[in-house]
Amino acid sequence: MIINSRRHLLTCLVVSLSWIAGCGEHEEEGEKFSRRTITVKDVPPAVMEASAKALPDVNFTEAWKNVGADDSLHSYEIRGRNAKGKVREARIAADGKILEVE
């Protein structure tokens, strides 16, 4: 019984650490990006307008900048909840182009 508990604990630890190691990084077309938390107020107007167009019924409360290894801006992610409470998210290029909607 104690051996099974230790195995379970070790398995949980390994899974947790592997999950944490990947947090905050995205990969697209072979390029890696890091997420940097920003306030919704700091999201550029073109990005906010595109987000509102893609998800019109969402109250946005969280935002991130996706930057490359050379600190270049790739895109923004903005997240919020719709009227039914469902979490919705959009990834928008700095010029306002909608890249992804979840």
Secondary structure, 3 states (H helix, E strand, C coil): CHHHHHHHHHHHHHHHHHHHHHCCEEEECCEEEEEEEECHHHCCHHHHHHHHHHCCCCEEEEEEEEEECCCCEEEEEEEEECCCCCEEEEEECCCCCEEEEC
